[in-house]
Amino acid sequence: MVSAVQGVIFKCDVPLKEYIRSLDDAASAAEKFIIAELDDQNLFVKVARVEFVEAKVKQFVNALHFTKPEVAPGQA
């Protein structure tokens, strides 16, 4: 018998994929969201958990974003 699962493909670089995998590994069995790892840059994720994954990725990316501090004139 054939079984179909609805999901979304996440395309990302390897470090981000590893972060998403760590989120899935930390989740309880009922909350696991990775259906399949398609290749080095693509994950197939459950539709019901897409918003959660996107929010966590956004937090992760924002935490890695740095801005150059502004220097007052004459303080170079």
N, C-alpha and C positions, 0 to 999 in steps of 0.2 A: 504494500500500500504506500502511496506517495503522500508525503507530508510537506506542506508549504509553510514557511515562516515569513512574516512581513518584516522588513528591516530597511535600514538606510546605510549606504556606503560612505564611510568617512575616509577621505583622502588626506594624508598627512605625512610629514617627514618622520624618520625613524625615532628621534628623541620624543616627539609628541605621541607617537604610537606607543612607545614604552610607558609614558605617563598614563595614557588611557588604559593600557593593560594593567598597570598597578592599581588604578581605581577599580577595575573589574575584579582583580585578585582580592582587594580589601572588602568587597561587597559580600553580603551574605548570599547563600545559594539562591534564594528567591529574588534577589536584586541584581544578579549577574546580568550583564547587558551585551557582551560580545557573543555574537552567534558564530562567527567564523573570522579567522585571519586569512584574507584572500592572498596577500603577498606582503612585501616589505613596507608598502605604503598605503595599504587599504584594509580597513576593518569593516565587517558587516555587523551592524548594531541594531538591537531591538528598537522599534519605533517608539515604544512607550518611555524609553530612557534617553531619547535624543536631547531633550531640553536639559536634562541633568548633565549629560556629557558636555554639551556646548557651554553651559555655565561654568563647569569645572575647568574646561580648557581656557575660557576667557579669563578666569581668575589666575590660572597658571601663567598665561602669556602676560597679563598685566603685572604680575609679580616679577617678571623678568625684564620688564621695560624700565629703562633708566633714562632720565633726562639730565642734561648738562646743567649744573647749578649756575645761576646767573651771578656774574661778578660785577660789583659796582665799579664805575669808572675810576681809574687810578689804582685798582687793587690787583692788577695783573701780576 
